[in-house]
């Protein structure tokens, strides 16, 4: 359990810090003063001031934050006094947009770097093996005792040769009993499973994923494949959001912090490569979701910057911040709902 909690804290902190460092770098490039870049939350343990920016380490070792001159409130610290030219408010719409867009951009960049490092070291995924990588908690697979590392060698007496064929049979067999022949560390046994029909996907599911098969590649191909993964991941998130908007999926179908923490711990148990891949995907999630035109998110800020660019006049910052505060309160309410649903799912199991 401790390892799972640590895995979540480390993964969450990495992707949040990447986001805040993106704001930090692009704000500095736009000539905007950054008052503070903090690692962790809560009371400050210690900090240093360098190039007019305070770098702090805080008590709770999770996440991070950045405070930008003119955009975030000062604490009254004399070291945070800044000139008009250093303020976010004095900059052009383009410069403001640069500072705001930097956060999501760095999340996408982090995902790209992670994928590239993985592909250079392990190669690119070219196929799917017959070995189970993860088992979803509470799924059919979980209830019959399947675990990571199990190999599926036959399906209802038919030898497994191509995993895509096996997966297709499972998808078409909702409500029908199947017999899986499992090789677990050299010991072969059979288990009976009945794929559960998924209303949203319209297929039968048992609740596990397979480990990929990797092939060595050259650094240039790894660059292409890394970019491809970021694009595919972004498209998948946008598609999911579209399904949410048109009502094909519910907010309660999504995982909140508790669900993400649980899955992070589960993936961490599968090894460093699955954990890195999951970290990259979470980073893409954070980047894309932050670009939504919702108050309190970076996309909400970009909407106000767009309005400024069109009308050649900035919206009053106090009015803008009040709107973002309302948006933040609504986001917290949604987060509370999703988190409560995560907890209920755990209780039901």
HELIX and SHEET records of a PDB file:
HELIX    1   1 UNK A    2  UNK A   29  1                                  28    
HELIX    2   2 UNK A   78  UNK A   80  5                                   3    
HELIX    3   3 UNK A   84  UNK A   86  5                                   3    
HELIX    4   4 UNK A   88  UNK A   90  5                                   3    
HELIX    5   5 UNK A   93  UNK A  122  1                                  30    
HELIX    6   6 UNK A  140  UNK A  143  1                                   4    
HELIX    7   7 UNK A  163  UNK A  171  1                                   9    
HELIX    8   8 UNK A  219  UNK A  245  1                                  27    
HELIX    9   9 UNK A  251  UNK A  253  5                                   3    
HELIX   10  10 UNK A  257  UNK A  268  1                                  12    
HELIX   11  11 UNK A  272  UNK A  290  1                                  19    
HELIX   12  12 UNK A  298  UNK A  311  1                                  14    
HELIX   13  13 UNK A  317  UNK A  348  1                                  32    
SHEET    1   A 2 UNK A  34  UNK A  50  0                                        
SHEET    2   A 2 UNK A  53  UNK A  68 -1                                        
SHEET    1   B 2 UNK A 124  UNK A 135  0                                        
SHEET    2   B 2 UNK A 208  UNK A 215 -1                                        
SHEET    1   C 4 UNK A 158  UNK A 159  0                                        
SHEET    2   C 4 UNK A 151  UNK A 155 -1                                        
SHEET    3   C 4 UNK A 177  UNK A 184 -1                                        
SHEET    4   C 4 UNK A 187  UNK A 194 -1                                        
SHEET    1   D 2 UNK A 196  UNK A 198  0                                        
SHEET    2   D 2 UNK A 203  UNK A 205 -1                                        
END                                                                             
